Amino acid sequence: MVFVQVILAVGIVLIVMIVLSTIWSLHSKRPIFKFAQKYQVFDKFHPIFGNLLELKDFSFQQLFTKKVFKKDRPFGFWLGHNYYYMPDNSEEISQILTHANSMDKADIYKVYKSAVWSGIFLLPAIQWKPKRKLMSKNFRPITLNSFTPVFYKNSKLLVEEFGDMKNEDIFDVCIGYTLRAFIETMGHKNHHFQPGETSKIAKCIDLGQRIAGDNIVKYTSGYLLFFWIWTDIMDLIKLIKSVMAFKTLLRQIFGEREKEIRENSPTSNILLDSLIQADRKVYTKYAAYTDFVTFAFAAVDTSGNTLAFLLTLLGMHPDIQDKVYKEILEEIGLDRAIEVQDLPKLKYVERVIFETLRLFPIAPVIGRYTTKDVICGTQTIPKGVNIMISILDVHRNERYWTDPLKFDPDRFLPEEIAKRPSSYYIPFSTGPRNCIGKTYALLSLKVVVATVVRHYRMSSNYKSVEEMDLRSLFTMRTTHNLDCQLTPR
C-alpha cells in the first residue's frame, strides 16, 4: 500500500513538473509564436509535442528539400518546442548566413553530436571563432597547392579501380579516392588499405547518413520516451556500428601520426600536424581528435559524392564531355602528370565543377540558430529560432536561374557571373562560417576530373536530373545507384 502511494506521489510530482515546465517554455517563446503565425505549416500545435505527431515519420529529405507540404516557403513547424523556419529568399538567406547573431548551428545537428563527434563544426560561435582562426594557416594556397601530386597519384589509382569496377556503386568508388587522398594529405603516406576496405568505409558512411536521415525527427525530438518508442533499435545499432568503423580507422591514423611527430618532431602546415602539436592548454588532445574526425567526414563524403554526380552529368551530355576532353588535351596533354600550374588553365573544367555544385550542392541544407534577434529587411527573426536553408532549392529556383534544371557550365562565364547577385550561388555556404575546405575540394576535383576524363568516356541513360531521386542528411546521394558507365578511351 505504501509502495503504491509512493508511486502515485512520484507520478503526480512528475506530471506537475511537466505541466509547469511546459507552461514556462511556452511563455518564454512568445516572440517566436508571434513570428511563427505567418509561416506555420500545420493548423494544430500540441502544447508538449508541437508538430512531432504529424512529422514523426518524415525523413530529412522530406522535411527540408522535397515539396511535401501544401504551403510554399517560407514556412515553419515545431519539433517539440524547437521552432524551425525555412526562408526562400536568397537575399534574406545571405543576411542570415552573414549575421553575427545567427552563427550558431541549428539544433538538428545534435544527431551528429550524439552519434559522430562534437568537433569544430558544431561548436557555438564564441568557441568556433578562435579555432577557425588557428586552422586558417592550414588552408593557405601554398599548402593546398602542395597536395596536387597527392591528388594526381590517387586519381590514377581511381582510374585503375574504374577499370575493375563491375557492380559497385560509383558513389562508393569515388569516395575511395577522396578517402585515400585525404589520409595522405594529412601527412600519413604509409597507410595501405586492404582490398575492399575503402568501399566498406564508404558504405558505412552512407549507411550512417541514411539511417540518421530517415529518423531525423526521432533523433532530434528532445523527448527520450518518443525516441525509444519510435526508433528501430536495430537501425540505431547499425548507425553506431557504421560510425565506429570509420572512426576506428581515423583513431589509428591519428595515433600513428602522433607517434611520428613525437619521434621526429617534423614541422609542417598540414592540418593533422597542427592539431596534434597545438597548445594543450587551449586545445586538448580529445578536441584535436574530434576536429580531425570532423574534417574527415566533411572532406571524404562531400567531394566523393560531387565527383560521382559530375561524371554522371558528363555521361548525360556528350557535347560538354567532348569540350572537357578537348581542353584537357590542349592544356595538359594525354600522358604527362598533372601539375599545380596546369590547374588555372582548366577554365571549362572549372565551370563544369561549378555547375555540378549548383545542381547537386555538397550540403543541400544547412541550419543556423539565432542567439539574438536577427533583422532581415522588414522582418525580425526572434532569438531562439532554428533556420534551415535549402541551398538545393536556391540553386534550382527559376526565379534566380533560367531553365534551372538544365546542365549548362556557361552559366559560370565571367560575364554571366557578373549579371547575378552572389547570393544566388552558395555551394560552400557564405559568410564567416562558410566551408573552410572550399579550395581543397576544388583543387582535388580539378585533378581527378582531368585524370579520369583522359582515360574514360562516360555515358548515361538519364535524360534529366529529375530522374535522380535524391536523399540527404548533411550530404546528398540518390536513393539508387547512379546510371553512369565508363568506357576506356
N, C-alpha and C positions, 0 to 999 in steps of 0.2 A: 504493500500500500504506500509506504513511504517512498519507495523507488518510483512508483507511478507519479506521485505528487512532485517529486524532483524533476522527472522528465517533463511534466506539464509546465512546471515553473520555468525550466530552461527554454522550453518551446515558446512560452509567452514572451520571455525576455528577448529571444531571437526575433520573434515577429515584431515586437515593439521597436527593436533596433533597426530592422529592415525598413519599417514604415518611417521612422524618424530620419534615417539616412537618405531614404528616397525623397522625402519632403525637402530635406536640406539641399540635396543635389539639384532637384528641380528648381528650387528657389534661387540657388546660386547661378543657374543657367538661364535666367530670364532674358538677358540680352540676346542669347543665342536663339531662344524660342521666337523672339520677335523677328530676328533676321531670317529664321528658317521658314516662317509662314509663307514667304514669297516663293519658296523653292521646293516645298515638301512634295515628295512623290506620292506618299500614302495619305489618305484621309485620316486614318486612325493613328493614334500614338498611345502605346501601352505604358503606363507610368513607370513600370520597373524595366521592361524589356525594350522599350522604344519600338523599332520595327523588326526586331530579331525574329519574331514568329513568322513574319512574311518573307524574310530573307535567309533563313537558316540553311536552306539547301542551295543557295546561289554560289557559284564559283566566282573567283576574282575576275575572270573574263566577263561574266555576265553582269557583275556589279558595275564595272568601270569602263568597259570598252564596247560591249555589244549593245545594240539598241533593243533592250528588253522591256524598258519602261514606256508607258504611253506618253509620259511627259518628256519633252526635249530638254537638253541642257540650256541654261543652268538648272540643276536640280539638287536635292539633298535628301538624306534619310538618316535615321538614328540606329546605330548599333549599340543597344543598351542606352546609356546616357552620353555616348560619344556621337557627336554630330559630324556627318561627312557631307561636304559641299563640293560639287563639281562644276566649275566655271566652263564657259565655252568660248570666251572672247580672248583672242591672242594677246591683246594689249593688257587686259586685266591679268592674264596668266603671267606675262612678263613682269608686271608690277609686283605680283605675289612672290615670284622667284627671286626678285632682287631686293625685297623689303627686309629690313633688319628685324622686324617683328614676326617674320614667318620663315626663319632659317631652320627651326627645329623640324625633325622628321615626324610624320603622322603616326598615330597610334597603331595603324595597321601593320607597321613594320615590326611590331613586337613578336610576330610569328617567326621572324628571323632571329630576334634576340634570344628567344627561348630555345630554339632548335639549333641554331647555327653559330652565332657569335654575338658579341656585344662590342664590336670594334668601332673605329672612327666613323663609319657610315651612319651609325645610329646615335652617336653622341649628341647631347644638347649643344647648341651653337657656341655657348660660352666655353665648353671644353673642346669642341671641334676646332675652333679657330687657331689656337697655338699649335696643334698637331698638324693641321693643314700647312701652316707656315713652315714648320720643320721639314715636312716632306717635299715641299716645292722644289728643293735643290735636286731631288732625285728624278725630276721630270723636266729638267732643262734640256734644250735641244742637243747640246754636246753629248750628254749622257745617252739620250734616246737614239741619236744617230749612230752611236757605237754599237747598238743592238742589231744593225742591219745584217751583218754576217750571220748572226744567230737566226734571224727570221729567214734568211735565204737557205741556210743549212736545213732548217726544219721544214721549210716549204718543199725542198727536194725529197725529204722523207715522205711528205704528204703525197707527192706525185707518185712515189712507189706504192703507197698504200692504196691510192685510187686504182692503180693497175691490178691490185689483188682483190679489190672490192667486189663482192658478189651480192649478197642480200642485206648488207649493212645499211643502216640509216646514215645518209650523208651528214646529218647533224653530228652524229657521234664521231665520224671520221674527222670532220673539220675541227671538232673540239679537241681531238687528239693532237692536232697541230698546235692549237693555241696553248694547250697544257704543257707540251714539251718546250715550246718557245718561252713560255712564262717561267718555268722552272729554271731554264738556262739563263735567262736574262736576270734572274735573281742571284746569279753567281754560282749556281750549283750545276756544274758542267759534267759531272761524272755519274749522274743518276741514269741507270739503264732500266728502262721499262720492259717488263716481261711481255711476251706476245699476248695481245688482247687486253692488257692492263689499262691502257688509255680509254679503250672503248667501254670497259667495265665502269671506269670512273665517270665517263660521260653519261652513261645510263643511270648511275647513282645520282648524279647532279640533277638530271632531268626528272627522275622519279621523285626526288625530294620536292622539286618545284611543282610537279603535277599534283602530288598529294596535298601539299600545303595550299596550292591554288584552288583545288576543288573544295577544300574545307576551310577557306579563309574566314568565313563568318564565325564558325565554331571556334577556331583557334584564337580569334581576337575579340570575342564577345565580352570578355571580362567576367563571365559567370561560369565558375568551375563546374557547378552542377550540370548546366546545359552542355558544357564541353564534354563531360563524360557520357551523358545520355545520348548525344548526337554523334559522337565520334566513333568511327570504326577503329577499334583498338589495334587490329592488325595493320591498318593503314598507318596508324601512329608509330607502330614498331618499325614498319618499313621505312618511314620518314627518318626516324632516328638512325637506323642502320645505314641508310643511303648517305646521310650527312657524315657519319663517323668514318665511312670508307674513305672519303676524300680527306677528312681531317687527319686520319692516321698517316696518310702519305705526307701531308703538309707538316705534321709534327716531326716526322722523320727527317725531312729536308731542313727544317728549322734547326733541329738538334745537330745535324751533321755540319751545317754551315757555321753554327755557333762554335763547334769544336775546331773547325778550320781557322776561324778568326782568333780563337784563344791560342792556338799553337803557332800561327804565322803572323798575326797582327797586320793583315792587309788593310790598306785604306782605299776606299772607293766611294763613288756616289750612287752605288746600287741600293735600291730601296731596302732589301732584306738586311744588308750590312749596316745601314743606318739605323734600322730598328733594333738590331742586336747590340750595336755599340752605343745606343742612346743613353743619356744620363739616367740611371735607375731611380734617382730621386724624383724625377718628373715623368719617367716612362718605365713602368715596371716591366719585368720580363713577360708576365702574362699579357699585359696590354700590347707589347710588341708582337707577341704571337697572334693574338686575336686580330690585330690590324693586318698581319701577313695573311691570315685566313680570309679576311675581308677582301683584300686586293686580289687574292687568288680566285675567289668565287666571282668577283666582278670582271676580272680580265679574261678568264677562261671561257665561261658560258656565253658572254656577250659577243665577243669577237668571233667565236666559233659559229654561233647562230647566224651572225651577219654574213659571214663567208658562204654559208650554205644557201642563204637566200640569194646572195649576189650571183653565185654560179647558176642557180636555177633561173634567175631573171635573164642571164645571158643566153641560157638554153632556149628561153621563150622568144628571144629577139635576136635571131642570127645576124641581122644587119648591124646591130650595135656590137655584137660579139666580134664581127669582122673588123669594125673600126678599132676596137680594143687591141685585137691581134696585130693590126697594121701599125698602130702607134708603138707597140712593144717592139716589133721588129725594126722599125725605123730608129727608135731612140736607144735601144739596148742591143738588139740582135737576137739570134736564136739560141746561142750556146753559152755565151760568157756569163760569169757570175754577176748578179745584180749588186750594184754598189750604191752607197748613200747618195752620191752625186747624180745618179740616174733618176732618182725618185721625183725631183721637181719637174722633170721633163714629161712625166706621165700625166698630162693635163686631162686627157679624156678618161683615163682610168680613174682619176680622182673624181671626176664628175659622175662616173658610174657608181662609185662608192657613196657619194653624197646622195644620189637619187635612191639607191638601195636603202640608205638610212632614213630617207623620207618615207618611203612606203613601209619599211619594217624597222622602226626605231629600236635601238638597243633595249631601252626600258620603255615599254608602251605607256606606262602610267607611273607618275611619281607623286609622292604625298608630302605635304608640309603641315605644320601645326602652328597656329597663331598664339604666341606667348603674350602678346598685347594686341590691341585693336590695330587693324591694317586698313588704311584708307586707300581705296581703289576707285579713282574717278569720283563719281557721285555717291558711291555707297561705302559703308564701313563694315568690314568683316570683323565681328567681335572676337575678343580673346577667347581661346579655348575651342576653336573650330579646326577640324581636320579638313584640309583642302586636297582633293585628289584631282590631279591634272592629267588628262589623257593626251599625251604627245601624239599618239596614233591618230586621234581624231583631228587635232590641229593640222597634222601633215596631210590628211586626206580630206580636208574640208574644202568644198567647192567655192566657198566664199573667198578663200585665200589662194587656191590653185585652180588653174584651168584644166579641165579633164583630169581630176586628181588621181584617178586610178591608173592612168597611163604611165608607163615607164619611159621617161624622157630625160636623159642626162643633160641635155642642153638647157634645162631649167637653171643649171648652175654655171652657165657662161657669165663672165663678169658683168656684162651689160644687163643680163636678166636679174642677177642678184641685186644690182643697184636699184631696180624698179620696185622692190618689195621690202617691207619692214623686216628687221631681223627676227622679230617675234613670231614670224610665220614658220620658222625652221629652227627647232631646238632639240636635235637628236641627243645632245650631251647635256641637256638642261641649259640653264643660263644663270648669270649672277655669281656671287661669291662661292656658292656651294654647288657649282657645276661639276662635271666629271673631270677629275684631275688627270685621268688616263687617256684623254682625247687624242693627243698627239701620238702616244704609244700605239693606240689602236689603229690610227690611220696609217702610220708607218708599216705596221705589221700587215695590214690588209693590202697596201700597195705592193709590197714584196711578194706576198703569197698569190695574189691575183695574177701578177705578171708571170710568175713561175708556172702556175697551173695552166694559164691560157697558152703559154708557149708549147705545152705538151699535149693538151687535150682540147677537143671540141665538145662543148656542152649542147645537149638537146633536151627538150621537154615537150610534153603534150598539152601543157596548160595553155589556155588562150587568154586568161585574165588572172590577175592576182586575187580576184574574188573566189577563185576555185580553191584557194588555200585557206582551209578552215583553221583559224588561229586559236591558240590557248596561251595563257600567260599567268605569271605571278609577277616577278620583277624583271624577268626577261621573257622573250616570246619565241614560241615554236608553233608548228602546226600539229593538229590532232592526229595526223597521219604522216607516213614517210613522204618526203618530197619526191616529186617526179622529176629527177634530174639524171640523165645518162651522160657518161663521159666516154668519149671515143678517142684513142690516141691519134694525134695528127700524123 
